[in-house]
Amino acid sequence: MKHSIYQIPKCALACSALLLATLAASAQTTNYMIYNFNTDQVTGIWGNWFGGDFVDVSWDNTVDATPGNPTPGSMKVDLDINDDQYVLNDGLPAAHLGYSLNMVTTFSNLSFDILFSTNSAIRTNVVGVGTNGSTGVGSLDYGYMRVGASDPGGSWDQDWFYFFAIPATNGAGQPNTNWTHISIPIVGNGGLLSQQPLLDTIDSLLFGIDGNNYNNNVLSGPQTYWVDNIQFIGPVGGNPLPPPVLTAAKATPALRLFGGSGGQYSRSQLTTIDESQSWIDNGGPVSYSFTLLNDPTNPGNLDCHIFFLPLNWFNGEPISGNHDMDYHILNTLWLRVQSGTGTPTCTADISWKTNHGYFNPNHTDLLITNPTAVGTWTITFNNNSSGTVTAPGASPVPFTLSDPNIEDDFGGGMILSFGNQCNGSSANEGVPNDWAKMSVTGLLNGGFNENDDWTTETSIDPTVWDISNSNTTNSVVLVTADDVLWIEATTPIQQSLQLEVAPTLNKNGPAWQLPEFYNSFAGGTLTNLPVSSIQGSTNWTLVPSECFPTVNGQVGGTPSTTAYFQMASPGPAVQ
């Protein structure tokens, strides 16, 4: 096993000083063809995920991007663009197709060839160069397209990492009858990893267009295009990809919610098991509170919330595992706190919707700003329709809900979701957000008053909280007093790499020599630790004290003041 070792400055972390090391990824030069469409790789695989612009997708054995191919073929897509959208994908999951693998350390680019029929609908750009794919005012193209990937687990979240427009004319002003080769970097500025989660976590590839969001409302009518040779390209010249970069920080007891961690609309949250959380006709004040230990302002606009979710409007949808039930159900009320962008000043609102499934709250009855989001937020209902919101360091602000049917809309069974969501920004995926407390007080009539101090808890009680409403398994992590460090590994990193630790660095061997200390762990690695693939290209590992080395590597001995960490390929320790 070859290792590339480097050092970062020592960090005073409790009793720990760290030297961090990484494994350099070996270069791979072999390209990987996912679809050459020389045979029917369309039927039963590719189809429309959603959107009204889609007409048909089929295998066309008469059109090919490679001249003289003895087994021609491509994927043909037929559309009828009508101010809507379509999302073409190759099925969930994609592992059976063989490309759900460690692409980041193997490939440098995702590429494909695309050709439009000259009979396709064309848009005339009215905006300047670079806006929504325009090559200039008056230029002609076939619309602003996008390429992306769906997130794992069969959710509806998508990560769009490349946008492009195919010119409808060539340099001579004649109709464009040529194939266009698209090559998308995986690593580096502007590459896939700068905009979306690791490619080894995707479920399927996506092609699409959105008439509402990308100025394609001027594009209207039938379209036909062909796609060929979808493949991953090996690093140019065999240059090895750079190793992961490791950093460390002291772990502070709290409930850490990694923002979204499953797409631009995803949530990380805890939902109450008790279904009697409504304030309606309670007979006294009811308060709902949470306390934030930090407020991420880079990139900003992270949404921390309490969702109030009446059960009578679930329309038969399951509660457990429903990631965006606040959006699905007909009635929702929220207290939402939105972090600033580069500034601690935040905004908070109370908003609601009724009789409007698949929609966000659209009635706002209170909107305030506050110098900080850090601290305790409390919404108190003094009666069915009015109360106060108290922000950190501020006096209570009164509000009145304008819903004329509030008793019917928000009475009866109700659950709550405490947590955060990306708020439509994929840049917020995986941003760490620490919560100290969540509580509900004043409920009568059989309601269960929640009260959790996450700085002292040792577990999340499954009889009180349901964590299945988060988009990814490891986006909710309880950090206890037993946890010592957060180890963060950034771009590029493959999930098959494992964190390894040793109390000393043996400099006598030809490579990294793993001391006997490793025998106290299975295979010399730290296993069964909560690790999240987050923020596009970052892995976090929480290291508990029992996994921290001791002096001379003896289990149960005096804790060491120095530890060495590396990311390495799984396998037996080198002795």
C-alpha positions as CSV (number, residue, x, y, z in Angstrom):
1,M,0.0,0.0,0.0
2,K,1.6,3.3,-1.1
3,H,1.0,6.3,1.1
4,S,1.5,10.0,0.7
5,I,2.0,11.6,4.1
6,Y,1.7,15.3,4.9
7,Q,1.4,17.3,8.1
8,I,-0.9,20.1,9.2
9,P,-0.2,22.3,12.2
10,K,-0.9,20.6,15.6
11,C,-4.3,21.4,17.1
12,A,-4.9,21.6,20.9
13,L,-8.0,19.5,21.1
14,A,-8.7,18.5,24.7
15,C,-5.8,16.2,25.4
16,S,-5.0,15.7,21.7
17,A,-2.4,16.9,19.2
18,L,-2.9,15.6,15.7
19,L,-0.7,14.7,12.7
20,L,-2.9,13.9,9.7
21,A,-2.0,11.8,6.7
22,T,-3.7,10.7,3.6
23,L,-3.4,8.0,0.9
24,A,-2.8,9.3,-2.6
25,A,-5.3,7.9,-5.1
26,S,-3.7,5.8,-7.9
27,A,-4.3,7.1,-11.4
28,Q,-6.7,5.2,-13.7
29,T,-6.6,5.7,-17.5
30,T,-9.3,3.4,-18.6
31,N,-12.5,5.0,-19.9
32,Y,-15.8,3.5,-18.8
33,M,-18.6,3.4,-21.4
34,I,-22.0,3.4,-19.6
35,Y,-24.1,3.6,-22.8
36,N,-22.8,3.3,-26.4
37,F,-26.4,2.3,-27.5
38,N,-25.0,-0.2,-30.0
39,T,-27.7,-2.4,-28.7
40,D,-31.1,-1.4,-27.2
41,Q,-30.0,0.2,-23.9
42,V,-33.1,2.3,-23.8
43,T,-36.2,0.1,-23.5
44,G,-37.0,-0.6,-19.9
45,I,-34.2,1.6,-18.7
46,W,-34.7,5.2,-19.8
47,G,-38.0,7.0,-19.2
48,N,-39.6,10.3,-18.1
49,W,-39.4,10.8,-14.3
50,F,-41.8,13.7,-14.3
51,G,-42.8,16.7,-16.4
52,G,-45.4,17.4,-19.1
53,D,-43.0,18.2,-22.0
54,F,-42.0,14.6,-22.5
55,V,-43.4,12.5,-25.4
56,D,-41.2,9.4,-25.9
57,V,-37.8,7.9,-25.6
58,S,-36.6,5.0,-27.9
59,W,-33.6,3.2,-29.3
60,D,-32.7,4.4,-32.8
61,N,-30.5,1.9,-34.7
62,T,-30.1,4.2,-37.7
63,V,-28.4,7.2,-36.1
64,D,-24.9,7.1,-34.5
65,A,-22.3,9.7,-33.4
66,T,-19.4,7.5,-34.7
67,P,-19.1,7.5,-38.5
68,G,-18.9,3.9,-39.9
69,N,-19.9,2.2,-36.6
70,P,-20.8,-1.3,-37.7
71,T,-23.4,-1.5,-35.0
72,P,-25.0,1.9,-35.0
73,G,-27.4,3.2,-32.4
74,S,-28.4,6.1,-30.1
75,M,-31.1,7.1,-27.7
76,K,-33.8,9.2,-29.4
77,V,-35.8,11.6,-27.3
78,D,-39.1,13.2,-28.5
79,L,-40.6,16.2,-26.7
80,D,-43.3,18.8,-27.0
81,I,-42.1,21.9,-25.2
82,N,-45.0,23.8,-23.7
83,D,-43.8,26.0,-20.9
84,D,-43.3,23.0,-18.6
85,Q,-40.4,20.6,-18.0
86,Y,-39.3,17.0,-18.3
87,V,-36.7,14.9,-16.4
88,L,-35.4,12.0,-18.4
89,N,-33.6,9.4,-16.2
90,D,-32.2,5.9,-16.5
91,G,-34.1,4.3,-13.6
92,L,-33.7,3.8,-9.9
93,P,-31.4,2.5,-8.7
94,A,-28.5,2.5,-11.2
95,A,-26.2,0.0,-9.4
96,H,-27.3,-2.7,-11.8
97,L,-25.9,-0.7,-14.7
98,G,-22.4,-0.7,-13.1
99,Y,-21.7,3.0,-12.7
100,S,-22.5,3.5,-9.0
101,L,-18.9,3.2,-8.1
102,N,-15.9,5.2,-6.9
103,M,-15.8,7.5,-9.9
104,V,-14.0,10.4,-8.2
105,T,-10.7,8.6,-7.8
106,T,-11.0,6.8,-11.2
107,F,-12.3,9.3,-13.7
108,S,-11.8,13.0,-14.6
109,N,-14.9,13.7,-16.9
110,L,-18.4,12.6,-17.8
111,S,-19.0,13.0,-21.5
112,F,-21.6,12.3,-24.1
113,D,-22.6,13.3,-27.7
114,I,-25.9,15.0,-28.6
115,L,-27.6,15.9,-31.9
116,F,-30.8,17.9,-32.5
117,S,-33.1,17.4,-35.4
118,T,-33.2,20.6,-37.5
119,N,-37.0,20.4,-37.4
120,S,-36.9,21.0,-33.6
121,A,-38.3,24.1,-31.9
122,I,-35.8,26.9,-31.6
123,R,-35.6,29.8,-29.2
124,T,-34.4,33.3,-30.1
125,N,-32.3,34.7,-27.3
126,V,-33.2,38.1,-26.0
127,V,-30.4,38.2,-23.4
128,G,-26.7,38.6,-23.6
129,V,-23.9,36.1,-23.7
130,G,-23.7,33.7,-20.8
131,T,-27.3,34.2,-19.5
132,N,-29.2,30.9,-19.5
133,G,-26.9,29.5,-22.1
134,S,-27.3,32.4,-24.6
135,T,-24.5,33.1,-27.0
136,G,-25.8,36.6,-27.6
137,V,-28.9,38.6,-28.4
138,G,-30.6,37.2,-31.5
139,S,-28.7,33.9,-31.3
140,L,-30.7,30.7,-31.9
141,D,-30.5,27.5,-29.9
142,Y,-32.6,24.5,-28.8
143,G,-33.1,25.7,-25.2
144,Y,-31.3,25.6,-21.9
145,M,-30.7,22.0,-21.0
146,R,-29.3,20.4,-17.8
147,V,-27.5,17.2,-16.8
148,G,-27.6,15.8,-13.3
149,A,-28.1,12.8,-11.0
150,S,-30.7,11.7,-8.6
151,D,-29.9,11.1,-4.9
152,P,-29.9,7.6,-3.5
153,G,-32.8,5.9,-1.8
154,G,-35.4,6.6,-4.4
155,S,-36.2,10.1,-3.3
156,W,-37.4,12.9,-5.6
157,D,-34.2,15.0,-5.0
158,Q,-32.1,15.9,-8.0
159,D,-28.6,17.5,-8.3
160,W,-28.1,19.4,-11.5
161,F,-24.4,19.9,-12.1
162,Y,-24.2,21.1,-15.8
163,F,-26.3,23.4,-17.9
164,F,-25.8,23.9,-21.6
165,A,-27.6,25.0,-24.9
166,I,-26.9,23.6,-28.3
167,P,-26.7,26.2,-31.1
168,A,-29.3,25.8,-33.8
169,T,-27.0,27.3,-36.5
170,N,-23.4,26.7,-37.4
171,G,-20.7,29.3,-38.0
172,A,-22.0,30.0,-41.5
173,G,-25.5,30.7,-40.2
174,Q,-26.8,27.4,-41.7
175,P,-28.8,24.8,-39.6
176,N,-26.6,22.9,-37.2
177,T,-26.5,19.3,-38.5
178,N,-23.5,18.2,-36.4
179,W,-23.1,16.2,-33.3
180,T,-21.9,18.2,-30.2
181,H,-19.5,16.6,-27.8
182,I,-20.1,17.6,-24.1
183,S,-17.4,16.9,-21.5
184,I,-18.1,17.7,-17.9
185,P,-15.2,17.8,-15.3
186,I,-15.7,15.7,-12.3
187,V,-13.0,17.3,-10.1
188,G,-11.9,20.9,-9.9
189,N,-13.4,24.4,-10.2
190,G,-16.7,24.3,-11.9
191,G,-16.7,20.5,-11.9
192,L,-19.4,18.1,-10.7
193,L,-17.9,17.9,-7.2
194,S,-18.1,21.6,-6.7
195,Q,-21.8,21.5,-7.1
196,Q,-23.3,18.2,-6.0
197,P,-22.7,15.1,-3.8
198,L,-20.1,12.5,-4.6
199,L,-20.8,10.6,-7.8
200,D,-20.5,7.3,-6.0
201,T,-23.8,8.1,-4.2
202,I,-26.0,8.7,-7.2
203,D,-28.8,6.5,-8.2
204,S,-29.3,7.6,-11.8
205,L,-28.3,10.0,-14.6
206,L,-30.7,12.8,-15.5
207,F,-31.3,14.9,-18.6
208,G,-33.9,17.6,-18.6
209,I,-35.2,21.0,-19.3
210,D,-37.3,23.4,-17.2
211,G,-39.4,25.9,-19.0
212,N,-40.4,27.7,-15.9
213,N,-37.1,28.3,-14.2
214,Y,-34.6,28.8,-17.0
215,N,-36.1,31.3,-19.4
216,N,-37.3,28.6,-21.8
217,N,-40.8,30.1,-21.9
218,V,-39.8,31.5,-25.3
219,L,-39.2,27.9,-26.5
220,S,-42.4,26.2,-27.8
221,G,-43.1,23.2,-30.0
222,P,-41.9,19.7,-30.9
223,Q,-38.3,18.7,-30.4
224,T,-36.2,15.6,-31.2
225,Y,-32.7,14.9,-30.2
226,W,-30.3,11.9,-30.0
227,V,-27.7,11.1,-27.3
228,D,-24.8,8.7,-27.8
229,N,-21.6,7.5,-26.0
230,I,-22.3,8.4,-22.4
231,Q,-19.1,7.6,-20.6
232,F,-16.6,8.4,-17.9
233,I,-13.1,9.4,-19.0
234,G,-9.9,8.5,-17.3
235,P,-7.5,11.2,-16.1
236,V,-5.7,12.8,-19.0
237,G,-2.1,11.6,-19.2
238,G,-2.5,9.3,-16.3
239,N,-1.9,12.1,-13.8
240,P,-2.9,11.0,-10.3
241,L,-5.8,12.8,-8.6
242,P,-4.8,14.8,-5.5
243,P,-5.3,13.1,-2.1
244,P,-8.0,14.0,0.3
245,V,-7.4,16.9,2.7
246,L,-8.0,16.1,6.4
247,T,-8.8,18.5,9.2
248,A,-9.9,18.0,12.7
249,A,-12.0,19.9,15.3
250,K,-13.0,19.2,18.9
251,A,-16.4,17.5,19.1
252,T,-18.9,19.5,21.2
253,P,-21.9,17.6,22.7
254,A,-25.0,18.6,20.7
255,L,-27.4,17.3,18.1
256,R,-25.7,17.9,14.8
257,L,-27.9,18.2,11.7
258,F,-26.1,18.2,8.5
259,G,-28.0,20.5,6.3
260,G,-30.2,18.5,4.0
261,S,-27.5,16.1,2.8
262,G,-29.8,14.7,0.1
263,G,-30.5,17.4,-2.5
264,Q,-31.4,21.1,-2.7
265,Y,-34.8,20.5,-1.2
266,S,-33.9,17.9,1.4
267,R,-34.4,18.0,5.2
268,S,-32.5,16.8,8.3
269,Q,-35.0,16.7,11.1
270,L,-36.6,14.9,14.1
271,T,-40.3,14.3,14.1
272,T,-42.4,13.7,17.3
273,I,-43.8,10.3,17.8
274,D,-46.6,11.8,19.9
275,E,-49.5,12.9,17.7
276,S,-51.2,15.3,20.2
277,Q,-48.9,18.3,19.7
278,S,-51.6,20.8,18.7
279,W,-52.1,24.0,20.7
280,I,-55.8,24.3,19.6
281,D,-58.3,24.4,22.4
282,N,-55.6,23.6,24.9
283,G,-56.9,25.9,27.6
284,G,-53.6,27.6,28.3
285,P,-50.4,28.9,26.8
286,V,-48.3,26.4,24.8
287,S,-44.7,27.0,23.9
288,Y,-42.5,25.3,21.3
289,S,-38.8,26.1,21.5
290,F,-35.4,25.2,20.1
291,T,-31.9,26.4,20.9
292,L,-29.2,26.7,18.2
293,L,-25.5,26.6,19.1
294,N,-24.3,27.9,15.8
295,D,-25.8,29.5,12.6
296,P,-24.0,28.7,9.4
297,T,-23.7,31.9,7.3
298,N,-21.5,30.3,4.5
299,P,-23.1,29.9,2.0
300,G,-26.1,31.1,4.1
301,N,-29.9,30.9,3.8
302,L,-30.0,27.6,5.7
303,D,-33.6,27.0,7.0
304,C,-34.0,26.0,10.7
305,H,-37.6,25.2,11.5
306,I,-40.5,23.8,13.5
307,F,-43.1,22.3,11.1
308,F,-46.6,22.0,12.6
309,L,-48.3,19.1,10.7
310,P,-51.9,18.1,11.2
311,L,-52.6,14.4,10.8
312,N,-56.0,14.8,9.3
313,W,-54.5,16.1,6.1
314,F,-52.0,13.4,5.3
315,N,-54.4,11.8,2.8
316,G,-53.2,8.3,3.6
317,E,-49.5,9.1,3.1
318,P,-47.2,7.4,5.6
319,I,-45.6,9.6,8.3
320,S,-42.4,7.5,8.9
321,G,-39.9,8.0,6.2
322,N,-41.8,10.8,4.5
323,H,-38.9,13.3,3.9
324,D,-41.0,16.3,2.7
325,M,-44.4,15.7,4.2
326,D,-44.7,19.4,5.0
327,Y,-44.7,20.0,1.3
328,H,-47.0,17.1,0.4
329,I,-49.8,17.6,2.9
330,L,-52.6,20.1,2.5
331,N,-52.1,22.1,5.7
332,T,-48.8,23.2,7.2
333,L,-47.7,26.0,9.6
334,W,-44.1,26.8,10.3
335,L,-41.8,28.8,12.4
336,R,-38.8,29.3,10.1
337,V,-35.4,30.9,10.8
338,Q,-33.3,31.6,7.8
339,S,-29.6,32.3,8.3
340,G,-27.9,35.3,6.8
341,T,-25.4,35.1,4.0
342,G,-22.0,36.2,5.3
343,T,-23.7,38.0,8.2
344,P,-25.2,36.8,11.5
345,T,-28.3,38.8,11.0
346,C,-31.2,36.4,10.2
347,T,-34.9,36.5,9.4
348,A,-37.8,34.5,10.9
349,D,-41.3,34.1,9.8
350,I,-44.6,32.4,10.8
351,S,-46.3,31.2,7.6
352,W,-49.1,28.7,6.8
353,K,-51.0,27.1,4.0
354,T,-54.3,25.3,3.9
355,N,-56.0,23.0,1.3
356,H,-52.9,23.2,-0.9
357,G,-50.9,19.9,-1.3
358,Y,-47.4,19.9,-2.9
359,F,-46.9,23.5,-2.0
360,N,-45.0,25.6,0.6
361,P,-46.8,27.9,3.1
362,N,-48.0,31.0,1.2
363,H,-49.6,33.1,3.9
364,T,-47.1,35.0,6.1
365,D,-48.4,36.5,9.4
366,L,-45.1,37.5,11.0
367,L,-41.7,38.4,9.5
368,I,-38.9,39.7,11.7
369,T,-35.1,40.1,11.6
370,N,-32.7,39.4,14.5
371,P,-29.0,40.1,14.9
372,T,-28.3,36.4,15.5
373,A,-30.0,33.0,15.1
374,V,-27.8,31.6,17.9
375,G,-29.7,31.0,21.1
376,T,-33.3,30.0,21.9
377,W,-36.3,30.6,19.7
378,T,-39.8,30.2,21.2
379,I,-43.2,30.4,19.6
380,T,-46.0,30.7,22.3
381,F,-49.7,30.3,21.5
382,N,-51.8,32.2,24.1
383,N,-55.0,31.1,22.4
384,N,-56.0,29.4,19.2
385,S,-55.0,32.2,16.9
386,S,-52.5,34.5,18.6
387,G,-49.3,34.5,20.6
388,T,-45.7,35.7,20.5
389,V,-42.4,34.8,19.0
390,T,-39.3,35.3,21.1
391,A,-35.9,35.5,19.3
392,P,-32.5,35.2,21.0
393,G,-31.8,38.4,23.0
394,A,-35.1,40.0,21.9
395,S,-38.4,40.8,23.5
396,P,-41.5,38.7,22.5
397,V,-43.2,39.9,19.3
398,P,-47.0,39.4,19.0
399,F,-48.6,37.7,16.1
400,T,-52.1,36.7,15.0
401,L,-52.8,33.9,12.5
402,S,-55.1,35.0,9.7
403,D,-56.5,31.6,8.9
404,P,-60.3,32.0,9.4
405,N,-60.8,28.2,9.9
406,I,-57.8,27.6,12.2
407,E,-59.7,25.3,14.6
408,D,-60.6,22.9,11.8
409,D,-57.3,23.3,9.9
410,F,-54.9,22.8,12.8
411,G,-56.9,21.1,15.6
412,G,-57.0,17.4,16.3
413,G,-54.0,15.2,15.8
414,M,-50.7,16.9,15.0
415,I,-47.0,16.1,14.9
416,L,-44.0,18.4,14.8
417,S,-40.7,18.3,12.9
418,F,-37.7,20.2,14.3
419,G,-34.7,20.5,11.9
420,N,-33.3,22.2,8.9
421,Q,-33.6,22.1,5.1
422,C,-31.4,23.3,2.3
423,N,-34.0,25.9,1.3
424,G,-33.6,25.3,-2.4
425,S,-29.8,25.7,-2.4
426,S,-27.6,22.6,-3.1
427,A,-24.7,24.6,-1.6
428,N,-26.3,24.0,1.8
429,E,-26.1,20.2,1.5
430,G,-24.1,18.9,4.5
431,V,-23.5,22.3,6.2
432,P,-23.2,21.4,9.9
433,N,-25.8,22.9,12.3
434,D,-25.7,22.1,16.0
435,W,-28.8,22.1,18.2
436,A,-28.7,22.2,22.0
437,K,-32.4,21.8,22.9
438,M,-35.9,21.0,21.6
439,S,-38.9,21.4,23.8
440,V,-42.7,21.6,24.0
441,T,-44.3,22.9,27.2
442,G,-47.9,23.6,28.4
443,L,-49.7,20.9,26.5
444,L,-52.8,19.6,28.3
445,N,-55.5,17.2,27.3
446,G,-53.1,14.2,27.0
447,G,-50.5,16.0,24.9
448,F,-46.9,14.9,25.5
449,N,-44.5,17.7,26.5
450,E,-41.1,17.2,24.8
451,N,-38.0,18.3,26.6
452,D,-34.5,17.2,25.3
453,D,-31.2,18.8,26.2
454,W,-28.9,17.4,23.5
455,T,-25.8,18.6,25.3
456,T,-26.4,16.0,28.0
457,E,-28.4,13.2,26.2
458,T,-26.6,9.9,25.4
459,S,-29.1,8.7,22.8
460,I,-32.1,9.8,20.7
461,D,-35.1,8.1,22.3
462,P,-37.0,6.3,19.5
463,T,-40.2,6.3,21.6
464,V,-40.1,10.2,21.5
465,W,-38.4,11.0,18.2
466,D,-38.6,9.6,14.6
467,I,-35.5,10.4,12.6
468,S,-36.6,8.6,9.5
469,N,-38.0,11.9,8.0
470,S,-34.5,13.0,7.2
471,N,-33.3,12.4,3.6
472,T,-30.1,10.6,4.6
473,T,-29.3,8.2,7.4
474,N,-26.3,10.0,8.8
475,S,-27.5,13.5,8.5
476,V,-28.7,13.4,12.2
477,V,-25.8,12.7,14.6
478,L,-25.9,13.0,18.4
479,V,-22.5,14.0,19.7
480,T,-22.1,13.0,23.3
481,A,-19.5,13.8,26.0
482,D,-17.8,10.5,25.0
483,D,-16.9,11.8,21.6
484,V,-13.5,13.4,21.1
485,L,-13.1,14.6,17.5
486,W,-14.7,15.4,14.2
487,I,-12.4,14.4,11.3
488,E,-13.3,16.1,8.1
489,A,-12.0,14.8,4.7
490,T,-12.6,17.0,1.6
491,T,-12.4,16.8,-2.2
492,P,-11.6,14.4,-3.7
493,I,-12.5,11.4,-1.7
494,Q,-14.0,8.0,-2.4
495,Q,-16.3,6.4,0.1
496,S,-14.3,3.2,0.1
497,L,-11.5,4.9,1.9
498,Q,-11.5,4.3,5.6
499,L,-10.2,6.4,8.5
500,E,-7.2,4.8,10.2
501,V,-5.4,5.8,13.4
502,A,-2.2,5.1,15.2
503,P,-0.5,6.5,18.4
504,T,3.0,6.7,16.7
505,L,4.4,7.0,13.2
506,N,7.0,4.3,12.4
507,K,9.5,6.1,10.2
508,N,11.8,3.0,9.9
509,G,9.8,1.1,7.3
510,P,9.5,1.7,3.5
511,A,6.0,2.9,4.0
512,W,3.5,3.7,6.7
513,Q,3.9,1.0,9.3
514,L,0.8,0.3,11.4
515,P,1.8,-0.4,15.1
516,E,0.4,-3.2,17.2
517,F,-2.2,-0.6,18.4
518,Y,-4.2,-1.5,15.3
519,N,-4.9,-4.9,16.6
520,S,-7.4,-3.5,19.0
521,F,-9.6,-2.6,16.1
522,A,-11.1,-4.8,13.4
523,G,-8.7,-4.9,10.5
524,G,-6.9,-1.9,11.9
525,T,-9.7,0.6,11.1
526,L,-12.2,2.6,12.9
527,T,-15.5,1.0,12.0
528,N,-19.2,1.5,12.9
529,L,-18.7,5.3,13.3
530,P,-21.3,7.8,12.0
531,V,-19.9,9.0,8.7
532,S,-21.8,11.2,6.4
533,S,-21.0,12.0,2.7
534,I,-21.9,15.6,2.8
535,Q,-21.4,19.1,1.4
536,G,-20.8,17.7,-2.1
537,S,-17.4,16.3,-1.4
538,T,-16.8,16.1,2.3
539,N,-16.8,13.0,4.6
540,W,-17.2,13.6,8.4
541,T,-16.2,11.0,10.9
542,L,-17.0,11.3,14.6
543,V,-14.3,9.7,16.8
544,P,-15.3,8.5,20.2
545,S,-12.9,8.3,23.1
546,E,-12.7,4.5,23.0
547,C,-11.3,4.7,19.5
548,F,-8.6,7.2,20.5
549,P,-5.1,5.7,21.0
550,T,-3.4,5.3,24.4
551,V,0.2,5.6,25.4
552,N,2.2,2.7,23.9
553,G,-1.0,1.6,22.2
554,Q,-2.2,-0.4,25.2
555,V,-6.0,-0.8,25.4
556,G,-7.3,0.7,28.6
557,G,-4.0,2.6,29.2
558,T,-3.3,6.3,29.7
559,P,-4.7,8.4,26.8
560,S,-2.1,9.5,24.4
561,T,-1.6,13.2,23.6
562,T,-0.8,12.4,20.0
563,A,-2.6,10.5,17.3
564,Y,-1.9,10.0,13.6
565,F,-4.8,9.6,11.1
566,Q,-5.0,8.7,7.5
567,M,-7.5,7.8,4.8
568,A,-6.6,4.5,3.3
569,S,-8.0,1.7,1.2
570,P,-9.7,-1.0,3.3
571,G,-7.7,-4.1,3.9
572,P,-5.5,-5.7,6.5
573,A,-3.0,-3.6,8.4
574,V,0.6,-3.5,7.2
575,Q,2.9,-4.9,9.8
